[in-house]
Amino acid sequence: MNIALIVAGGYGLRMKKSQPKQYLNLADKPIIAHTLLAFEGCRHINGIILVLPLQDINMVTQNILPLIKLTKPIRLVPGGEQRQDSVFNGLQHIDPQCQIVVIHDGVRPFVSPTQISDCILMAKENDACILGIPAYDTLKRVTRNGKIEVTLDRKPIWLAQTPQAFKIDLIKKAHLDARKDNILETDDAALVERLGIPVKIIAGSRKNIKITTFEDLELCETLISSQRDGY
């Protein structure tokens, strides 16, 4: 059994909108609805845990889930103060029969079912696997006052994405150890790396955008329009 743990607990402060970004409309439905449908369409996913701010659970249950009519079981779980806390909360509700948990940002609506499956299958072989893309711009290390110190070699650098898939016992241990040591990381793979466990990375897509700013949302609208027009 493989479970998707989708984290949608952010407030979208950089979006400068009164509504959290995961509920903003993208084409004909909220961003989080597009994300859920991608996991609904993945044959290797058996169920979904959706982590949300506590105060949003009733709204999502009543207003968003009926729009998409998921056939896979879904459970809504309250999040925590930080993303890492939200993932930890979600892990406490994973079915004991789960083998692989797939952690994904709720505001990455363009992940494909094939990418999700590839990540799961690789995690079964390697314990942990994430999507990512090679760095494609020139990298500069910059001082605090905005001056370039050095140009870095971009060849070994990848930009991490989600989903990130892990054997369930491994990711639970990684989170428990981080809480014990008061460690806060920016993604779940980093917590596994702390244990000395290598994490496999496979090619994602530049389309797998994390919607953080208004410009990201505009770009996603353009991507959907081009798909509808057959480009």
MARBA-3410 file (N, C-alpha, C, O; in Angstrom, 1 decimal):
231
0.8,-1.2,0.0,0.0,0.0,0.0,0.9,1.3,0.0,1.9,1.3,0.8 ~ 0.5,2.2,-0.8,1.3,3.5,-1.0,0.3,4.6,-0.7,-0.8,4.7,-1.3 ~ 0.7,5.5,0.2,-0.2,6.6,0.6,0.5,7.9,0.2,1.7,8.2,0.4 ~ -0.3,8.8,-0.4,0.1,10.2,-0.6,-0.2,11.1,0.6,-1.3,11.1,1.1 ~ 0.8,11.8,1.0,0.7,12.8,2.1,0.9,14.2,1.4,2.0,14.6,1.1
-0.2,14.9,1.2,-0.2,16.2,0.5,-0.3,17.3,1.6,-1.2,17.4,2.4 ~ 0.7,18.2,1.5,0.8,19.3,2.5,0.3,20.5,1.9,0.8,21.1,1.0 ~ -0.8,21.1,2.5,-1.4,22.3,2.0,-1.8,23.2,3.2,-2.9,23.7,3.4 ~ -0.7,23.4,4.0,-1.0,24.2,5.3,-0.5,25.6,5.2,-0.6,26.4,6.2 ~ 0.0,26.1,4.0,0.5,27.4,4.0,-0.6,28.5,3.9,-1.7,28.2,3.6
-0.1,29.8,4.1,-1.0,30.9,4.1,-0.8,31.8,2.9,-1.5,32.8,2.7 ~ 0.3,31.5,2.1,0.5,32.3,0.9,0.8,33.8,1.1,0.3,34.6,0.4 ~ 1.6,34.1,2.1,1.9,35.5,2.4,2.6,36.2,1.3,2.3,37.4,1.0 ~ 3.4,35.5,0.5,4.1,36.1,-0.6,3.2,36.4,-1.8,3.5,37.2,-2.7 ~ 2.0,35.7,-1.8,1.0,35.9,-2.8,0.3,37.2,-2.6,-0.3,37.7,-3.6
0.3,37.7,-1.4,-0.4,39.0,-1.1,-1.9,38.9,-1.4,-2.5,39.8,-1.9 ~ -2.5,37.8,-1.1,-3.9,37.5,-1.2,-4.5,37.2,0.1,-3.9,36.7,1.0 ~ -5.8,37.6,0.3,-6.5,37.3,1.6,-6.7,35.8,1.7,-6.9,35.3,2.8 ~ -6.8,35.1,0.6,-7.1,33.7,0.6,-5.8,32.9,0.4,-5.0,33.2,-0.4 ~ -5.7,31.8,1.2,-4.4,31.0,1.1,-4.3,30.5,-0.3,-5.3,30.2,-1.0
-3.0,30.4,-0.8,-2.8,30.1,-2.2,-3.3,28.8,-2.7,-3.7,28.7,-3.9 ~ -3.4,27.8,-1.8,-3.9,26.5,-2.2,-5.3,26.5,-2.7,-5.8,25.6,-3.3 ~ -6.1,27.6,-2.3,-7.5,27.6,-2.6,-7.8,28.6,-3.8,-8.9,28.8,-4.2 ~ -6.7,29.3,-4.3,-6.9,30.2,-5.4,-7.3,29.4,-6.6,-6.8,28.3,-6.8 ~ -8.1,30.0,-7.5,-8.5,29.3,-8.7,-7.4,29.3,-9.7,-6.8,30.3,-10.0
-7.3,28.1,-10.3,-6.4,27.9,-11.5,-7.2,27.3,-12.5,-7.7,26.1,-12.4 ~ -7.5,28.1,-13.6,-8.5,27.7,-14.6,-9.8,27.5,-13.9,-10.4,28.5,-13.4 ~ -10.4,26.3,-13.9,-11.7,26.1,-13.5,-11.9,25.5,-12.1,-13.0,25.3,-11.6 ~ -10.8,25.4,-11.3,-10.9,24.8,-10.0,-9.7,25.3,-9.1,-8.7,25.7,-9.6 ~ -9.9,25.1,-7.8,-8.8,25.5,-6.9,-7.5,24.7,-7.1,-7.5,23.6,-7.6
-6.4,25.4,-6.8,-5.1,24.7,-7.1,-5.0,23.4,-6.4,-4.6,22.4,-7.0 ~ -5.5,23.3,-5.2,-5.4,22.0,-4.4,-6.2,20.9,-5.1,-5.9,19.7,-5.0 ~ -7.3,21.3,-5.8,-8.1,20.3,-6.5,-7.3,19.7,-7.7,-7.4,18.5,-7.9 ~ -6.6,20.5,-8.4,-5.7,20.0,-9.5,-4.7,19.0,-8.9,-4.4,17.9,-9.5 ~ -4.1,19.3,-7.8,-3.1,18.5,-7.2,-3.7,17.1,-6.8,-3.1,16.1,-7.0
-4.8,17.2,-6.1,-5.5,15.9,-5.7,-5.8,15.1,-6.9,-5.7,13.8,-6.8 ~ -6.3,15.7,-8.0,-6.6,14.9,-9.1,-5.4,14.2,-9.8,-5.6,13.1,-10.3 ~ -4.2,14.8,-9.7,-3.0,14.1,-10.2,-2.8,12.8,-9.4,-2.4,11.8,-10.0 ~ -3.0,12.8,-8.1,-2.8,11.6,-7.3,-4.0,10.6,-7.4,-3.8,9.4,-7.4 ~ -5.1,11.1,-7.7,-6.3,10.3,-8.0,-6.0,9.5,-9.2,-6.4,8.3,-9.4
-5.3,10.1,-10.2,-5.0,9.4,-11.5,-3.8,8.5,-11.5,-3.5,7.9,-12.5 ~ -3.1,8.4,-10.3,-1.9,7.5,-10.2,-2.3,6.1,-9.7,-2.9,6.0,-8.6 ~ -2.1,5.1,-10.5,-2.5,3.8,-10.1,-1.8,3.2,-8.9,-2.2,2.2,-8.3 ~ -0.6,3.8,-8.6,0.2,3.2,-7.5,-0.2,3.9,-6.2,0.4,3.5,-5.2 ~ -1.1,4.8,-6.2,-1.5,5.5,-4.9,-2.8,4.8,-4.5,-3.8,4.7,-5.2
-2.9,4.4,-3.2,-4.0,3.7,-2.6,-4.9,4.6,-1.7,-6.0,4.3,-1.5 ~ -4.4,5.7,-1.3,-5.1,6.6,-0.4,-4.4,7.9,-0.3,-3.2,8.0,-0.6 ~ -5.1,8.9,0.3,-4.5,10.3,0.4,-4.7,10.8,1.8,-5.8,10.7,2.3 ~ -3.7,11.4,2.4,-3.8,12.2,3.6,-3.6,13.6,3.1,-2.5,14.0,2.6 ~ -4.5,14.5,3.4,-4.4,15.9,3.1,-4.3,16.7,4.3,-5.2,16.7,5.2
-3.1,17.4,4.5,-2.9,18.2,5.7,-3.2,19.6,5.5,-2.6,20.3,4.5 ~ -4.0,20.2,6.3,-4.6,21.5,6.1,-4.6,22.3,7.5,-4.5,21.7,8.5 ~ -4.7,23.6,7.4,-5.0,24.3,8.7,-6.3,23.8,9.2,-7.3,23.6,8.5 ~ -6.3,23.7,10.5,-7.5,23.1,11.2,-8.8,23.9,10.8,-9.8,23.2,10.6 ~ -8.7,25.2,10.7,-9.9,26.0,10.4,-10.4,25.8,9.0,-11.5,26.2,8.7
-9.6,25.1,8.1,-10.0,25.0,6.7,-10.7,23.6,6.4,-11.2,23.4,5.3 ~ -10.6,22.7,7.4,-11.1,21.3,7.1,-12.5,21.3,6.7,-12.8,20.6,5.7 ~ -13.4,22.0,7.4,-14.8,21.9,7.0,-15.1,22.5,5.6,-15.8,22.0,4.8 ~ -14.4,23.6,5.3,-14.6,24.3,4.0,-14.1,23.4,2.9,-14.8,23.3,1.9 ~ -13.0,22.8,3.0,-12.5,21.9,2.0,-13.4,20.7,1.8,-13.7,20.3,0.7
-13.9,20.1,2.9,-14.8,19.0,2.9,-16.1,19.4,2.1,-16.6,18.6,1.3 ~ -16.6,20.5,2.4,-17.9,20.9,1.9,-17.8,21.6,0.5,-18.8,21.4,-0.3 ~ -16.8,22.3,0.2,-16.7,23.1,-1.0,-15.8,22.6,-2.1,-16.0,22.9,-3.3 ~ -14.7,21.9,-1.7,-13.7,21.5,-2.7,-13.8,20.0,-3.1,-13.8,19.7,-4.3 ~ -13.8,19.2,-2.1,-13.9,17.7,-2.4,-15.1,17.3,-3.3,-14.9,16.5,-4.2
-16.3,17.9,-3.1,-17.4,17.6,-3.9,-17.2,17.9,-5.4,-17.8,17.4,-6.3 ~ -16.3,18.9,-5.7,-16.1,19.3,-7.1,-15.3,18.2,-7.9,-15.5,18.1,-9.1 ~ -14.5,17.4,-7.2,-13.7,16.5,-7.9,-14.0,15.0,-7.7,-13.5,14.2,-8.5 ~ -14.9,14.7,-6.8,-15.4,13.3,-6.6,-14.3,12.3,-6.7,-14.3,11.4,-7.6 ~ -13.4,12.3,-5.7,-12.3,11.3,-5.7,-12.9,9.9,-5.4,-13.8,9.8,-4.6
-12.3,8.9,-6.0,-12.7,7.6,-5.7,-11.7,6.9,-4.7,-12.1,6.0,-4.0 ~ -10.6,7.5,-4.5,-9.6,7.0,-3.5,-9.9,7.5,-2.1,-10.3,8.7,-2.0 ~ -9.7,6.8,-1.1,-10.0,7.3,0.3,-9.1,8.5,0.6,-7.9,8.4,0.3 ~ -9.7,9.5,1.2,-8.9,10.6,1.6,-9.3,11.0,3.1,-10.4,10.9,3.5 ~ -8.3,11.4,3.8,-8.4,11.8,5.2,-7.8,13.2,5.3,-6.7,13.4,4.9
-8.6,14.1,6.0,-8.1,15.5,6.2,-7.6,15.6,7.6,-8.2,15.2,8.6 ~ -6.4,16.1,7.7,-5.6,16.1,9.0,-5.2,17.6,9.3,-4.7,18.2,8.3 ~ -5.3,18.1,10.5,-4.8,19.4,10.8,-3.3,19.5,10.8,-2.6,18.6,11.2 ~ -2.8,20.6,10.3,-1.3,20.8,10.2,-0.7,21.4,11.4,-1.4,21.5,12.4 ~ 0.6,21.8,11.3,1.3,22.3,12.4,1.8,23.7,12.1,1.4,24.3,11.1
2.6,24.2,13.0,3.2,25.6,12.8,4.1,25.7,11.6,4.0,26.7,10.8 ~ 4.9,24.7,11.4,5.8,24.7,10.2,5.5,23.6,9.3,4.7,22.6,9.7 ~ 6.0,23.6,8.0,5.7,22.5,7.1,6.1,21.2,7.7,5.4,20.2,7.6 ~ 7.3,21.2,8.3,7.8,19.9,8.9,6.9,19.4,10.0,6.7,18.2,10.1 ~ 6.3,20.3,10.8,5.3,19.8,11.8,4.1,19.2,11.1,3.5,18.3,11.6
3.7,19.8,10.0,2.5,19.3,9.3,2.7,18.0,8.7,1.9,17.1,8.8 ~ 3.9,17.7,8.1,4.2,16.4,7.6,4.2,15.4,8.8,3.7,14.3,8.7 ~ 4.8,15.8,9.9,4.9,14.9,11.1,3.5,14.5,11.5,3.2,13.4,11.8 ~ 2.6,15.5,11.6,1.2,15.2,11.9,0.5,14.3,11.0,-0.2,13.3,11.4 ~ 0.8,14.5,9.7,0.2,13.6,8.7,0.7,12.2,8.8,-0.1,11.2,8.6
2.0,12.0,9.1,2.6,10.7,9.3,1.9,9.9,10.4,1.9,8.6,10.4 ~ 1.4,10.6,11.4,0.7,9.9,12.5,-0.6,9.2,12.1,-1.2,8.4,12.8 ~ -1.1,9.6,10.9,-2.4,9.1,10.5,-2.3,8.1,9.3,-3.2,7.7,8.7 ~ -1.0,7.7,9.0,-0.8,6.7,7.9,-1.2,5.3,8.3,-1.0,4.9,9.4 ~ -1.9,4.6,7.4,-2.3,3.3,7.6,-1.1,2.4,8.0,-0.1,2.5,7.3
-1.2,1.5,9.0,-0.1,0.7,9.4,0.4,-0.3,8.2,1.5,-0.8,8.2 ~ -0.5,-0.5,7.3,-0.2,-1.4,6.1,0.6,-0.7,5.1,1.1,-1.3,4.1 ~ 0.8,0.6,5.2,1.5,1.4,4.2,3.0,1.0,4.1,3.6,0.8,5.1 ~ 3.4,0.9,2.8,4.9,0.6,2.6,5.6,1.9,2.2,6.7,2.1,2.7 ~ 5.1,2.7,1.3,5.7,3.9,0.8,4.8,5.1,1.0,3.6,5.0,0.7
5.3,6.1,1.6,4.6,7.4,1.7,5.2,8.4,0.7,6.4,8.5,0.6 ~ 4.3,9.1,0.0,4.7,10.0,-1.0,4.3,11.4,-0.6,3.1,11.7,-0.5 ~ 5.3,12.2,-0.2,5.0,13.6,0.3,5.1,14.6,-0.8,6.1,14.6,-1.5 ~ 4.1,15.4,-0.9,4.0,16.4,-2.0,3.4,17.7,-1.5,2.6,17.8,-0.6 ~ 3.9,18.8,-2.1,3.4,20.1,-1.9,2.0,20.3,-2.5,1.9,20.0,-3.7
1.1,20.7,-1.8,-0.3,20.9,-2.3,-0.3,22.0,-3.4,-1.3,22.0,-4.2 ~ 0.7,22.8,-3.5,0.7,23.9,-4.6,1.6,23.5,-5.7,2.1,24.4,-6.4 ~ 1.8,22.3,-5.9,2.5,21.8,-7.2,1.5,21.0,-8.0,1.5,19.8,-8.0 ~ 0.6,21.7,-8.7,-0.5,21.0,-9.4,-0.2,20.3,-10.7,-1.0,19.6,-11.2 ~ 1.0,20.5,-11.2,1.3,19.9,-12.5,2.2,18.7,-12.5,2.7,18.2,-13.5
2.3,18.1,-11.3,2.9,16.8,-11.2,2.1,15.8,-12.0,0.9,15.8,-12.0 ~ 2.7,14.8,-12.7,2.0,13.8,-13.5,1.9,12.5,-12.7,2.7,12.2,-11.9 ~ 0.8,11.7,-13.0,0.7,10.4,-12.4,1.9,9.5,-12.7,2.3,8.7,-11.8 ~ 2.5,9.7,-13.9,3.7,8.9,-14.2,4.9,9.3,-13.4,5.6,8.4,-12.9 ~ 5.1,10.6,-13.1,6.2,11.0,-12.2,6.0,10.4,-10.8,6.9,10.0,-10.2
4.7,10.4,-10.3,4.4,9.9,-9.0,4.8,8.4,-9.0,5.5,8.0,-8.0 ~ 4.4,7.7,-10.0,4.7,6.2,-10.0,6.1,6.0,-10.1,6.6,5.1,-9.4 ~ 6.9,6.7,-10.9,8.3,6.5,-11.0,9.0,6.7,-9.7,9.9,6.0,-9.3 ~ 8.6,7.7,-8.9,9.1,8.0,-7.6,8.9,6.9,-6.6,9.8,6.5,-5.9 ~ 7.7,6.4,-6.7,7.3,5.3,-5.8,8.2,4.0,-6.1,8.7,3.4,-5.2
8.2,3.7,-7.3,9.0,2.5,-7.7,10.4,2.6,-7.4,11.1,1.6,-7.0 ~ 11.0,3.8,-7.6,12.4,3.9,-7.2,12.6,3.9,-5.7,13.7,3.4,-5.2 ~ 11.7,4.4,-4.9,11.8,4.4,-3.5,11.7,2.9,-3.0,12.4,2.6,-2.0 ~ 11.0,2.1,-3.6,10.9,0.7,-3.2,12.2,0.0,-3.4,12.6,-0.9,-2.6 ~ 13.0,0.4,-4.4,14.3,-0.2,-4.6,15.4,0.5,-3.8,16.4,-0.2,-3.4
15.3,1.8,-3.5,16.4,2.6,-2.9,16.0,3.2,-1.5,16.8,3.9,-1.0 ~ 14.9,2.9,-1.0,14.4,3.4,0.3,13.9,4.8,0.3,12.9,5.1,1.0 ~ 14.4,5.6,-0.6,14.0,7.0,-0.7,14.3,7.6,-2.1,15.4,7.3,-2.7 ~ 13.4,8.3,-2.6,13.6,8.9,-3.9,12.8,10.2,-4.0,11.6,10.3,-3.5 ~ 13.4,11.2,-4.7,12.7,12.5,-4.9,12.8,12.9,-6.4,13.7,12.4,-7.1
11.9,13.7,-6.8,12.0,14.4,-8.1,12.9,15.6,-8.0,12.9,16.2,-6.9 ~ 13.5,15.9,-9.1,14.3,17.2,-9.1,14.7,17.5,-10.6,14.4,16.7,-11.5 ~ 15.3,18.6,-10.8,15.8,19.0,-12.1,17.2,19.6,-12.0,17.5,20.3,-11.0 ~ 18.0,19.3,-13.0,19.4,19.9,-12.9,19.3,21.4,-12.9,18.4,22.0,-13.6 ~ 20.2,22.1,-12.2,20.3,23.5,-12.3,20.6,24.0,-13.7,21.5,23.4,-14.3
19.8,24.9,-14.2,20.0,25.3,-15.6,20.4,26.8,-15.7,20.7,27.2,-16.8 ~ 20.5,27.5,-14.6,21.0,28.9,-14.7,22.4,28.9,-14.0,22.8,28.0,-13.3 ~ 23.2,29.9,-14.4,24.5,30.1,-13.7,24.3,30.4,-12.2,23.4,31.2,-11.9 ~ 25.1,29.7,-11.4,25.0,29.9,-9.9,26.0,30.8,-9.4,27.2,30.7,-9.7 ~ 25.6,31.7,-8.6,26.5,32.7,-7.9,26.4,32.6,-6.4,25.2,32.6,-5.9
27.5,32.6,-5.7,27.4,32.7,-4.3,27.6,34.2,-4.0,28.6,34.8,-4.5 ~ 26.7,34.8,-3.2,26.7,36.2,-3.0,26.8,36.6,-1.5,26.4,35.8,-0.6 ~ 27.5,37.7,-1.2,27.7,38.1,0.1,26.4,38.8,0.7,25.4,39.0,-0.1 ~ 26.4,39.0,2.0,25.2,39.7,2.6,24.8,41.0,2.0,23.7,41.4,1.9 ~ 25.8,41.7,1.5,25.6,43.0,0.9,25.4,43.0,-0.6,25.4,44.0,-1.3
25.1,41.8,-1.1,24.7,41.6,-2.5,25.8,41.6,-3.5,25.6,41.9,-4.7 ~ 27.0,41.3,-3.2,28.2,41.2,-4.1,28.5,39.8,-4.4,28.5,38.9,-3.5 ~ 28.9,39.5,-5.6,29.2,38.1,-6.0,30.5,37.7,-5.4,31.5,38.4,-5.6 ~ 30.6,36.6,-4.7,31.8,36.0,-4.2,32.5,35.1,-5.2,33.7,35.2,-5.5 ~ 31.7,34.2,-5.8,32.2,33.2,-6.7,31.1,32.6,-7.6,30.0,32.6,-7.2
31.5,32.2,-8.8,30.6,31.5,-9.6,30.8,30.0,-9.4,31.9,29.5,-9.4 ~ 29.7,29.3,-9.1,29.7,27.9,-8.7,29.5,27.0,-9.9,28.9,27.4,-10.9 ~ 30.1,25.8,-9.8,29.9,24.8,-10.9,28.5,24.2,-10.7,28.1,23.7,-9.7 ~ 27.7,24.4,-11.7,26.3,24.0,-11.6,26.1,22.5,-12.0,25.0,21.9,-11.8 ~ 27.1,21.8,-12.6,26.9,20.5,-13.1,26.4,19.5,-12.0,25.6,18.7,-12.3
26.9,19.6,-10.8,26.5,18.6,-9.8,25.2,19.1,-9.0,24.8,18.4,-8.1 ~ 24.7,20.2,-9.4,23.6,20.8,-8.6,22.2,20.5,-9.2,22.0,20.7,-10.4 ~ 21.3,20.0,-8.4,19.9,19.8,-8.8,19.0,20.6,-7.9,19.3,20.8,-6.7 ~ 17.9,21.0,-8.4,16.8,21.7,-7.7,15.8,20.6,-7.2,15.2,20.0,-8.1 ~ 15.6,20.5,-5.9,14.7,19.5,-5.4,13.2,19.9,-5.7,12.9,21.1,-5.6
12.4,18.9,-6.0,11.0,19.1,-6.1,10.3,18.1,-5.2,10.9,17.3,-4.5 ~ 9.0,18.1,-5.3,8.2,17.0,-4.8,7.4,16.4,-5.9,7.1,17.1,-6.9 ~ 6.9,15.2,-5.9,6.9,14.3,-4.7,8.2,13.8,-4.2,9.2,13.7,-5.0 ~ 8.3,13.4,-2.9,9.4,12.8,-2.3,8.9,11.5,-1.7,8.0,11.6,-0.8 ~ 9.4,10.3,-2.1,8.8,9.1,-1.6,9.8,8.3,-0.7,11.0,8.3,-1.0
9.3,7.7,0.3,10.1,7.1,1.3,9.4,5.8,1.8,8.2,5.7,1.9 ~ 10.2,4.8,2.2,9.7,3.7,3.0,9.2,4.3,4.3,9.9,5.1,4.9 ~ 8.1,3.9,4.8,7.4,4.5,5.9,8.2,4.5,7.2,8.3,5.5,7.9 ~ 8.8,3.4,7.5,9.6,3.4,8.8,10.8,4.4,8.7,11.1,4.9,9.7 ~ 11.4,4.5,7.5,12.5,5.4,7.4,12.1,6.9,7.6,12.8,7.6,8.4
11.1,7.3,7.0,10.7,8.7,7.1,10.2,9.0,8.5,10.3,10.2,9.0 ~ 9.5,8.1,9.1,9.1,8.3,10.5,10.3,8.5,11.4,10.3,9.4,12.3 ~ 11.3,7.6,11.3,12.5,7.7,12.1,13.2,9.1,11.8,13.6,9.7,12.8 ~ 13.2,9.5,10.6,13.9,10.7,10.2,13.2,11.9,10.9,13.9,12.8,11.4 ~ 11.9,11.9,10.9,11.1,13.0,11.5,11.3,13.0,13.1,11.4,14.0,13.7
11.2,11.8,13.6,11.4,11.7,15.1,12.7,12.1,15.5,12.8,12.8,16.5 ~ 13.8,11.7,14.8,15.1,12.2,15.2,15.3,13.7,15.0,15.9,14.3,15.9 ~ 14.7,14.3,14.0,14.8,15.7,13.8,14.1,16.5,15.0,14.6,17.5,15.4 ~ 12.9,15.9,15.4,12.2,16.6,16.5,13.0,16.5,17.8,13.1,17.4,18.6 ~ 13.6,15.3,18.0,14.4,15.1,19.2,15.6,16.1,19.2,16.0,16.6,20.3
16.2,16.3,18.1,17.4,17.2,18.0,17.1,18.6,17.7,18.0,19.4,17.5 ~ 15.8,18.9,17.6,15.4,20.3,17.3,15.9,20.8,16.0,16.4,22.0,15.9 ~ 15.8,20.0,15.0,16.3,20.3,13.6,15.1,20.6,12.7,14.1,19.9,12.7 ~ 15.3,21.7,12.0,14.2,22.1,11.0,14.9,22.2,9.6,15.8,23.0,9.4 ~ 14.4,21.4,8.7,14.9,21.4,7.3,13.8,21.9,6.4,12.7,22.0,6.7
14.3,22.2,5.1,13.3,22.7,4.1,12.6,21.6,3.3,11.6,21.9,2.6 ~ 13.1,20.4,3.4,12.4,19.3,2.8,12.6,18.0,3.5,13.5,17.9,4.4 ~ 11.8,17.0,3.2,11.9,15.7,4.0,13.1,14.9,3.6,13.7,14.2,4.5 ~ 13.6,15.1,2.4,14.8,14.3,2.0,16.0,14.7,2.9,16.8,13.9,3.2 ~ 16.1,16.0,3.3,17.2,16.4,4.1,17.2,15.7,5.4,18.3,15.5,6.0
16.0,15.4,6.0,15.9,14.7,7.2,16.4,13.3,7.1,17.1,12.8,8.0 ~ 16.2,12.7,6.0,16.7,11.3,5.7,18.2,11.4,5.5,18.9,10.5,6.0 ~ 18.7,12.4,4.8,20.1,12.5,4.6,20.9,12.6,6.0,22.0,12.1,6.1 ~ 20.2,13.2,7.0,20.9,13.3,8.3,21.1,12.0,8.9,22.1,11.8,9.7 ~ 20.4,11.0,8.5,20.6,9.6,9.0,21.7,8.9,8.3,22.0,7.7,8.7
22.3,9.5,7.3,23.3,8.8,6.5,22.8,7.9,5.4,23.5,7.1,4.9 ~ 21.5,8.1,5.1,20.8,7.2,4.1,20.9,8.0,2.8,20.4,9.1,2.7 ~ 21.4,7.4,1.7,21.4,8.1,0.4,20.0,8.2,-0.1,19.2,7.3,-0.1 ~ 19.7,9.3,-0.7,18.4,9.6,-1.4,18.6,9.6,-2.9,19.4,10.4,-3.4 ~ 17.9,8.8,-3.6,17.9,8.8,-5.0,17.1,10.0,-5.6,16.1,10.4,-5.0
17.7,10.6,-6.6,16.9,11.7,-7.3,16.8,11.4,-8.8,17.7,11.0,-9.4 ~ 15.6,11.6,-9.2,15.3,11.3,-10.7,14.7,12.5,-11.3,14.2,13.4,-10.6 ~ 14.7,12.6,-12.6,14.3,13.8,-13.3,12.8,14.1,-13.2,12.0,13.2,-13.4 ~ 12.5,15.3,-12.7,11.2,15.8,-12.7,10.9,16.6,-14.0,11.2,16.1,-15.1 ~ 10.3,17.7,-13.8,10.0,18.6,-14.9,10.0,20.0,-14.5,9.6,20.3,-13.4
10.4,20.9,-15.4,10.3,22.3,-15.1,8.8,22.8,-15.0,8.5,23.9,-14.5 ~ 7.9,22.0,-15.5,6.5,22.3,-15.4,6.0,22.0,-14.0,4.9,22.5,-13.6 ~ 6.7,21.3,-13.2,6.3,20.9,-11.9,6.5,22.1,-10.9,7.3,22.0,-10.0 ~ 5.8,23.1,-11.2,6.1,24.4,-10.5,5.4,24.4,-9.1,4.3,23.9,-8.9 ~ 6.1,25.0,-8.1,5.5,25.3,-6.8,5.0,26.7,-6.9,5.8,27.6,-7.0
3.7,26.8,-6.7,3.1,28.2,-6.9,3.3,28.9,-5.6,2.7,28.6,-4.5 ~ 4.1,29.9,-5.6,4.5,30.7,-4.4,4.1,32.2,-4.6,3.7,32.8,-3.7 ~ 4.3,32.7,-5.8,4.0,34.1,-6.1,2.9,34.2,-7.1,2.5,33.3,-7.8 ~ 2.5,35.5,-7.3,1.5,35.7,-8.3,2.0,35.4,-9.7,1.2,35.0,-10.6 ~ 3.3,35.7,-9.9,3.9,35.4,-11.2,3.8,33.9,-11.5,3.6,33.5,-12.7
4.0,33.0,-10.5,3.9,31.6,-10.7,2.5,31.2,-11.1,2.3,30.4,-12.0 ~ 1.5,31.8,-10.5,0.1,31.5,-10.8,-0.2,31.9,-12.3,-0.9,31.2,-13.0 ~ 0.3,33.1,-12.7,0.1,33.5,-14.1,0.8,32.5,-15.1,0.2,32.2,-16.1 ~ 2.0,32.0,-14.7,2.7,31.0,-15.6,1.8,29.8,-15.7,1.8,29.2,-16.7 ~ 1.3,29.3,-14.6,0.5,28.1,-14.6,-0.8,28.3,-15.4,-1.2,27.4,-16.1
-1.4,29.5,-15.4,-2.6,29.8,-16.2,-2.2,29.6,-17.7,-2.9,29.1,-18.5 ~ -1.0,30.1,-18.0,-0.5,30.0,-19.4,-0.3,28.6,-19.8,-0.6,28.2,-20.9 ~ 0.3,27.8,-18.9,0.5,26.3,-19.2,-0.8,25.6,-19.4,-0.9,24.8,-20.4 ~ -1.8,25.9,-18.6,-3.1,25.3,-18.9,-3.7,25.7,-20.2,-4.3,24.9,-20.9 ~ -3.6,27.0,-20.5,-4.2,27.5,-21.8,-3.5,26.8,-23.0,-4.1,26.5,-23.9
-2.1,26.6,-22.8,-1.4,26.0,-24.0,-1.8,24.6,-24.1,-1.9,24.0,-25.2 ~ -2.0,23.9,-23.0,-2.5,22.5,-23.1,-3.8,22.4,-23.7,-4.1,21.5,-24.5 ~ -4.7,23.3,-23.4,-6.1,23.2,-24.0,-6.0,23.6,-25.5,-6.8,23.0,-26.3 ~ -5.1,24.4,-25.9,-4.9,24.8,-27.3,-4.1,23.8,-28.1,-4.0,24.0,-29.3 ~ -3.6,22.8,-27.4,-2.9,21.7,-28.1,-1.4,22.0,-28.4,-0.8,21.3,-29.2
-0.8,23.0,-27.6,0.6,23.3,-27.8,1.4,22.4,-27.0,2.7,22.5,-27.0
END
